[in-house]
């Protein structure tokens, strides 16, 4: 199968920490495609979209060189390679942090104690930038994998590596000293593009679908019954809403209010609503939300 030159092309991980979530996001946005193990290309059945499954390190280059229009990649990869791409939106998964850690027995507890030390990392550019900004003179060695084992082998005094839960550091008796960069998956595109009008419109439509899913993930749909004389106060208690829907009930003194609440402030909002007399609060998930 060859990609269609008129289709939008997106590069995502074929395997790795972002692979499953990237495919799942596309499917949640309504794109229908088959992605079998070892498959490198899939075409959507219901949208002019070709999906390329590649190594994560290759994704920014594919987008930069125009092989693909879009890509889903970790911010750590973008920062390390200094790729000049446009971040269209953060995707909320693949969250991790790039941290410096040292053996527990070393007693190193502050980044200033790394002066003159050797640090092993797979992200030399980001680490070098951090050390320079903090006026720390340290020797950086680049390791392609298994960075956490280098102190035990006597190769390095400390490491700089990606941390998600911290379990790997504990296994190797390493203590996190500081975080120098936070990362998550992002949707990226070319900074400068020579797309034709049709391709530009398709990309806009694609992006709208993705954002609709992301917005829905951060919100809840609520329905509640409330005293009619409390409608104004309740409307003000729901943040970020232009105007909730208010429907009459059989009891003329009561109304039904429908609205959307951000997940971040959901419980605080519910507490306010209850204090204002809201009852029978029903909470529903939102599949997609188009703003």
KEVEXFI-933844 format. One line per 4 residues: number of its first residue (from 1); their letters; for each residue x, y, z of C-alpha. Coordinates in nm, 4 decimals, always signed. Layout:
BEGIN
NUM	a	X:Y:Z; ... .
***
This chain:
BEGIN
1	xxxx	+0.0000:+0.0000:+0.0000; +0.1233:+0.3470:-0.0907; +0.0068:+0.6674:+0.0804; -0.2318:+0.8856:-0.1184 .
5	xxxx	-0.0645:+1.2122:-0.2140; -0.3878:+1.4042:-0.1583; -0.4477:+1.2666:+0.1903; -0.3397:+1.4192:+0.5184 .
9	xxxx	-0.0470:+1.2195:+0.6558; +0.0266:+1.1781:+1.0231; +0.3220:+0.9985:+1.1821; +0.2766:+0.8215:+1.5159 .
13	xxxx	+0.4822:+0.5731:+1.7145; +0.4727:+0.2148:+1.5909; +0.5614:+0.1000:+1.9426; +0.6638:+0.2673:+2.2653 .
17	xxxx	+0.4981:+0.4642:+2.5444; +0.2897:+0.6829:+2.3091; +0.1869:+0.4206:+2.0526; -0.1314:+0.2845:+2.2109 .
21	xxxx	-0.2580:+0.6217:+2.3326; -0.1942:+0.7823:+1.9930; -0.3953:+0.5175:+1.8091; -0.6691:+0.5323:+2.0710 .
25	xxxx	-0.6988:+0.9096:+2.0364; -0.7438:+0.8833:+1.6601; -1.0132:+0.6197:+1.7052; -1.1931:+0.8263:+1.9696 .
29	xxxx	-1.1956:+1.1137:+1.7193; -1.3888:+0.8892:+1.4810; -1.1136:+0.7846:+1.2404; -1.1643:+0.4235:+1.1309 .
33	xxxx	-0.8491:+0.2282:+1.0423; -0.6785:-0.1053:+1.0994; -0.3463:-0.1105:+1.2800; -0.2022:-0.4597:+1.3037 .
37	xxxx	+0.1275:-0.5486:+1.4642; +0.4160:-0.4681:+1.2319; +0.1959:-0.2568:+1.0054; +0.3720:+0.0580:+0.8873 .
41	xxxx	+0.0883:+0.2300:+0.7000; -0.2881:+0.2467:+0.7425; -0.5473:+0.4469:+0.5518; -0.8688:+0.5663:+0.7150 .
45	xxxx	-1.1946:+0.4364:+0.5770; -1.3952:+0.7499:+0.6554; -1.1482:+1.0390:+0.6156; -0.8662:+1.1189:+0.3699 .
49	xxxx	-0.5977:+1.0342:+0.6230; -0.2897:+0.8113:+0.6011; -0.1263:+0.7009:+0.9271; +0.2437:+0.6127:+0.9265 .
53	xxxx	+0.3738:+0.4011:+1.2142; +0.7409:+0.4892:+1.2673; +1.0127:+0.5207:+1.5324; +0.9499:+0.8078:+1.7731 .
57	xxxx	+1.2837:+0.9710:+1.6917; +1.1892:+0.9822:+1.3220; +0.8529:+1.1552:+1.3675; +0.9823:+1.5158:+1.3918 .
61	xxxx	+1.2035:+1.4644:+1.0870; +0.9141:+1.3262:+0.8829; +0.7080:+1.6353:+0.9647; +0.9957:+1.8824:+0.9181 .
65	xxxx	+1.0883:+1.7344:+0.5812; +0.7292:+1.7334:+0.4568; +0.6928:+1.3561:+0.4409; +0.4048:+1.3947:+0.6843 .
69	xxxx	+0.1785:+1.6893:+0.7563; +0.1343:+1.6083:+1.1235; +0.2937:+1.4028:+1.3971; +0.2312:+1.2905:+1.7532 .
73	xxxx	+0.5531:+1.3010:+1.9516; +0.6877:+1.3673:+2.2997; +0.8066:+1.7157:+2.3864; +1.1329:+1.5613:+2.5066 .
77	xxxx	+1.2131:+1.4435:+2.1529; +1.1340:+1.7874:+2.0093; +1.3483:+1.9669:+2.2672; +1.6419:+1.7303:+2.2342 .
81	xxxx	+1.6502:+1.7601:+1.8531; +1.5673:+2.1335:+1.8520; +1.3111:+2.0752:+1.5784; +1.1436:+2.3937:+1.4592 .
85	xxxx	+0.7872:+2.2639:+1.4455; +0.4566:+2.4165:+1.5476; +0.2855:+2.2598:+1.8478; -0.0821:+2.2488:+1.7561 .
89	xxxx	-0.2072:+2.1128:+2.0875; -0.0955:+1.9219:+2.3942; -0.2582:+1.5797:+2.4121; -0.2596:+1.5014:+2.7828 .
93	xxxx	-0.0900:+1.1601:+2.7729; +0.2686:+1.0375:+2.7814; +0.3412:+1.2704:+3.0711; +0.6851:+1.2340:+3.2256 .
97	xxxx	+0.9730:+1.4436:+3.3501; +1.3425:+1.4614:+3.2687; +1.5219:+1.4486:+3.6002; +1.8709:+1.4262:+3.7401 .
101	xxxx	+1.9218:+1.1447:+3.9888; +2.2164:+1.0077:+4.1849; +2.2856:+0.6928:+4.3876; +2.1373:+0.7084:+4.7368 .
105	xxxx	+2.4731:+0.6180:+4.8873; +2.6481:+0.9073:+4.7087; +2.4930:+1.1653:+4.9389; +2.4396:+1.4044:+4.6455 .
109	xxxx	+2.1293:+1.6057:+4.7291; +2.1734:+1.9293:+4.5376; +2.2556:+2.0058:+4.1734; +2.5512:+2.2207:+4.2872 .
113	xxxx	+2.7167:+1.9035:+4.4114; +2.7349:+1.7823:+4.0495; +3.0216:+2.0222:+3.9847; +3.3049:+1.8195:+3.8299 .
117	xxxx	+3.0950:+1.5018:+3.8245; +3.0083:+1.2760:+3.5299; +2.6426:+1.2538:+3.4261; +2.5065:+0.9889:+3.1871 .
121	xxxx	+2.2023:+1.0694:+2.9747; +2.0137:+1.0042:+2.6528; +1.9303:+1.3748:+2.6353; +2.2687:+1.5507:+2.6168 .
125	xxxx	+2.1398:+1.8702:+2.4517; +1.8720:+1.9367:+2.7149; +2.1090:+1.8502:+2.9993; +2.3889:+2.0685:+2.8586 .
129	xxxx	+2.1471:+2.3596:+2.8315; +2.0416:+2.3149:+3.1939; +2.3978:+2.2871:+3.3245; +2.5030:+2.5983:+3.1342 .
133	xxxx	+2.2050:+2.7972:+3.2645; +2.2990:+2.6990:+3.6208; +2.6764:+2.7515:+3.5747; +2.7571:+2.3895:+3.6597 .
137	xxxx	+3.0685:+2.2350:+3.5068; +3.0058:+1.8635:+3.4653; +3.1107:+1.5974:+3.2172; +2.8169:+1.4660:+3.0107 .
141	xxxx	+2.8327:+1.1255:+2.8453; +2.5659:+1.0093:+2.6025; +2.4091:+0.6672:+2.6579; +2.1467:+0.5328:+2.4165 .
145	xxxx	+1.9737:+0.3079:+2.6709; +1.9781:+0.1674:+3.0264; +2.1067:+0.4954:+3.1651; +2.0039:+0.4039:+3.5191 .
149	xxxx	+2.2666:+0.1292:+3.5457; +2.5683:+0.3524:+3.4698; +2.6361:+0.4622:+3.8314; +2.6491:+0.0987:+3.9474 .
153	xxxx	+2.8988:+0.0242:+3.6694; +3.1164:+0.3158:+3.7727; +3.0573:+0.4888:+3.4405; +2.8848:+0.7959:+3.5854 .
157	xxxx	+2.8249:+0.9698:+3.9174; +2.4671:+1.0623:+3.8286; +2.2115:+1.0234:+3.5518; +1.9636:+1.2420:+3.3668 .
161	xxxx	+1.6709:+1.0381:+3.2408; +1.2957:+1.0354:+3.1878; +1.0899:+0.9539:+3.4965; +0.7229:+0.8566:+3.5021 .
165	xxxx	+0.6451:+0.6854:+3.8314; +0.9950:+0.6748:+3.9782; +0.9871:+0.2973:+4.0240; +1.2918:+0.2413:+3.8020 .
169	xxxx	+1.4945:+0.4840:+4.0122; +1.3958:+0.3003:+4.3305; +1.4922:-0.0362:+4.1827; +1.8423:+0.0960:+4.1109 .
173	xxxx	+1.8605:+0.2850:+4.4433; +1.8739:+0.6248:+4.2761; +1.7414:+0.9439:+4.4333; +1.5815:+1.2150:+4.2243 .
177	xxxx	+1.7615:+1.5451:+4.2771; +1.5765:+1.7828:+4.0474; +1.3470:+1.7969:+3.7464; +1.4840:+1.9940:+3.4525 .
181	xxxx	+1.2085:+1.9436:+3.1957; +0.8472:+1.8219:+3.1848; +0.7138:+1.6435:+2.8797; +0.3933:+1.5068:+2.7311 .
185	xxxx	+0.2675:+1.4028:+2.3883; +0.1839:+1.6850:+2.1481; +0.0359:+1.7156:+1.8002; +0.2833:+1.8999:+1.5773 .
189	xxxx	+0.2912:+2.0380:+1.2243; +0.5293:+2.2275:+1.0007; +0.6206:+2.5810:+1.1043; +0.6196:+2.6908:+0.7420 .
193	xxxx	+0.3948:+2.5074:+0.5020; +0.3171:+2.5185:+0.1312; -0.0082:+2.3242:+0.1676; -0.2778:+2.3857:-0.0869 .
197	xxxx	-0.6175:+2.5120:+0.0255; -0.7769:+2.1660:+0.0215; -0.5012:+2.0127:+0.2358; -0.5128:+2.3052:+0.4774 .
201	xxxx	-0.8890:+2.2584:+0.5209; -0.8501:+1.8845:+0.5804; -0.5889:+1.9486:+0.8471; -0.8179:+2.2015:+1.0126 .
205	xxxx	-1.1015:+1.9461:+1.0114; -0.8704:+1.6785:+1.1520; -0.7488:+1.9093:+1.4289; -1.1056:+2.0079:+1.5195 .
209	xxxx	-1.1923:+1.6410:+1.5773; -0.8883:+1.5883:+1.7980; -0.9611:+1.8979:+2.0046; -1.3245:+1.7911:+2.0437 .
213	xxxx	-1.2105:+1.4671:+2.2087; -0.9551:+1.6423:+2.4303; -1.2085:+1.9008:+2.5460; -1.4607:+1.6281:+2.6263 .
217	xxxx	-1.2028:+1.4450:+2.8375; -1.1644:+1.7534:+3.0563; -1.5344:+1.8195:+3.1131; -1.8476:+1.6631:+3.2584 .
221	xxxx	-2.2105:+1.7204:+3.1642; -2.4304:+1.7828:+3.4681; -2.8063:+1.7901:+3.5130; -2.9611:+1.9058:+3.8374 .
225	xxxx	-3.2847:+2.0219:+3.9933; -3.2855:+2.3520:+4.1768; -3.5190:+2.6075:+4.3337; -3.6336:+2.8588:+4.0742 .
229	xxxx	-3.5240:+3.1534:+4.2871; -3.1652:+3.0211:+4.2965; -3.1093:+3.0024:+3.9198; -2.9055:+3.3229:+3.9004 .
233	xxxx	-2.6737:+3.2218:+4.1864; -2.6299:+2.8702:+4.0499; -2.5464:+3.0018:+3.7021; -2.2738:+3.2207:+3.8538 .
237	xxxx	-2.1381:+2.9234:+4.0499; -2.0670:+2.7244:+3.7337; -1.7299:+2.8488:+3.5989; -1.6633:+2.8999:+3.2306 .
241	xxxx	-2.0224:+2.8654:+3.1147; -2.1859:+3.1373:+2.9025; -2.5383:+3.0391:+3.0010; -2.6698:+2.7072:+3.1339 .
245	xxxx	-2.9879:+2.5538:+2.9971; -3.2843:+2.6039:+3.2296; -3.6004:+2.3957:+3.1842; -3.9271:+2.4158:+3.3803 .
249	xxxx	-4.0408:+2.1251:+3.5951; -4.3914:+2.0141:+3.6921; -4.3437:+2.1921:+4.0237; -4.3505:+2.5638:+3.9274 .
253	xxxx	-4.1052:+2.6487:+4.2061; -3.8348:+2.4198:+4.0655; -3.6325:+2.4015:+3.7423; -3.3909:+2.1608:+3.5777 .
257	xxxx	-3.0471:+2.3055:+3.4941; -2.8138:+2.1500:+3.2351; -2.4528:+2.2600:+3.2013; -2.0889:+2.1617:+3.1450 .
261	xxxx	-1.8266:+2.1656:+3.4217; -1.4500:+2.1401:+3.3933; -1.3030:+1.8260:+3.5470; -1.0415:+2.0363:+3.7296 .
265	xxxx	-1.3017:+2.2168:+3.9415; -1.5783:+1.9584:+3.9319; -1.6053:+1.8733:+4.3013; -1.5625:+2.2350:+4.4128 .
269	xxxx	-1.8481:+2.3278:+4.1788; -2.0684:+2.0457:+4.3064; -2.0106:+2.1614:+4.6653; -2.1215:+2.5140:+4.5700 .
273	xxxx	-2.4290:+2.3841:+4.3886; -2.5327:+2.1734:+4.6867; -2.4946:+2.4711:+4.9206; -2.7291:+2.6671:+4.6919 .
277	xxxx	-2.9989:+2.4017:+4.7139; -2.9263:+2.1913:+4.4036; -3.0623:+1.8369:+4.4230; -3.0545:+1.5141:+4.2209 .
281	xxxx	-2.7275:+1.6091:+4.0472; -2.6665:+1.3741:+3.7554; -2.3169:+1.3564:+3.6035; -2.2568:+1.2246:+3.2516 .
285	xxxx	-1.9368:+1.1756:+3.0502; -1.8990:+1.3713:+2.7272; -1.7774:+1.1834:+2.4201; -1.6909:+1.4884:+2.2105 .
289	xxx	-1.7278:+1.8619:+2.2603; -1.6966:+2.1045:+1.9683; -1.6414:+2.4653:+2.0701 .
***
